[in-house]
Amino acid sequence: MLYGKDLRLRAIEREDIPRFVRWLNDPEVRRFLTRHEPLSRAKEEKWFEEQLSRTNEVILAIEVLMGNEWIHIGNIGLHRIDLKNRTAVLGIVIGEKDFWGKGYGREAIRVILRYAFFELGLNRVELETFSFNERARRCYKAVGFKEVGVRRRAFFRDGVFHDVVLMDLLAEEFAG
Ligand SMILES: CC(C)(COP(=O)(O)OP(=O)(O)OC[C@H]1O[C@@H](n2cnc3c(N)ncnc32)[C@H](O)[C@@H]1OP(=O)(O)O)[C@@H](O)C(=O)NCCC(=O)NCCS
């Protein structure tokens, strides 16, 4: 378990799968993700089984403390962990929309970055986001990510090509 302020990251479990399917099938959530096709429970179960054996990936459930109860609001992960170049790719989705814009995203990211930089010894974490995802871009900037590149018109959504923004953060720049 990794702890932050009123927030913790725990391993994802099989029992969480129905929640993942609900989140990823919600058009308002999916809008910000690469996935576009409706997702079945069977496909998500297959994904879950496959990720169990992957060693270059850490995917954790974000839980926040509400009263005495921990509520699972989303997932966060380090993908393509590369221990030679000491890099990884960050991914996050808060599937419970009522929890958007309340600072939980940045807190979850800070917690996983502490793990990335101070446990795994990574030197650089990168991510990509769609140019229209203002909330995500502001959240990432708040943690210290810098916009370092643009993949122009790389993403097609709703009949329009959108830019994809590349952001990264070096260990030496991370405020902790
Ligand atoms: C992106 C996401 C992880 C951010 O987490 P969060 O808890 O909502 O973000 P935070 O509250 O920490 O920060 C949000 C920032 O955006 C701002 N914001 C909130 N709603 C906004 C909106 N509708 N438009 C623009 N900015 C917005 C907030 O004011 C804050 O910025 P500030 O600190 O400069 O004021 C979360 O919203 C999410 O999972 N969204 C859906 C899926 C997604 O977009 N995943 C990321 C794909 S790259």
The ligand as a Gaussian input file, in Angstrom:
#p B3LYP/6-31G(d) Opt

LIG

0 1
 C       -7.050000      13.821000     -15.676000
 C       -7.320000      13.460000     -14.220000
 C       -6.449000      12.286000     -13.804000
 C       -6.938000      14.687000     -13.354000
 O       -7.209000      14.388000     -12.017000
 P       -8.075000      15.451000     -11.166000
 O       -8.146000      14.981000      -9.775000
 O       -9.364000      15.679000     -11.886000
 O       -7.136000      16.739000     -11.318000
 P       -6.731000      17.812000     -10.221000
 O       -7.947000      18.197000      -9.435000
 O       -5.545000      17.334000      -9.471000
 O       -6.258000      19.027000     -11.169000
 C       -7.133000      19.497000     -12.163000
 C       -6.721000      20.850000     -12.693000
 O       -7.557000      21.165000     -13.800000
 C       -8.407000      22.237000     -13.465000
 N       -9.733000      21.856000     -13.978000
 C      -10.737000      21.225000     -13.355000
 N      -11.775000      21.057000     -14.197000
 C      -11.399000      21.596000     -15.373000
 C      -12.028000      21.735000     -16.630000
 N      -13.263000      21.287000     -16.850000
 N      -11.330000      22.326000     -17.635000
 C      -10.082000      22.777000     -17.435000
 N       -9.427000      22.687000     -16.251000
 C      -10.094000      22.093000     -15.247000
 C       -8.344000      22.386000     -11.967000
 O       -8.615000      23.719000     -11.584000
 C       -6.903000      21.985000     -11.712000
 O       -5.978000      22.949000     -12.162000
 P       -5.340000      24.101000     -11.226000
 O       -4.716000      23.424000     -10.055000
 O       -4.351000      24.749000     -12.127000
 O       -6.473000      24.967000     -10.822000
 C       -8.828000      13.101000     -14.004000
 O       -9.621000      14.257000     -14.177000
 C       -9.301000      11.997000     -14.929000
 O       -9.012000      10.841000     -14.702000
 N      -10.044000      12.367000     -15.994000
 C      -10.619000      11.409000     -16.928000
 C       -9.605000      10.512000     -17.649000
 C       -8.385000      11.262000     -18.110000
 O       -8.462000      12.357000     -18.637000
 N       -7.221000      10.637000     -17.896000
 C       -5.949000      11.187000     -18.327000
 C       -5.665000      10.800000     -19.719000
 S       -4.098000      11.460000     -20.278000

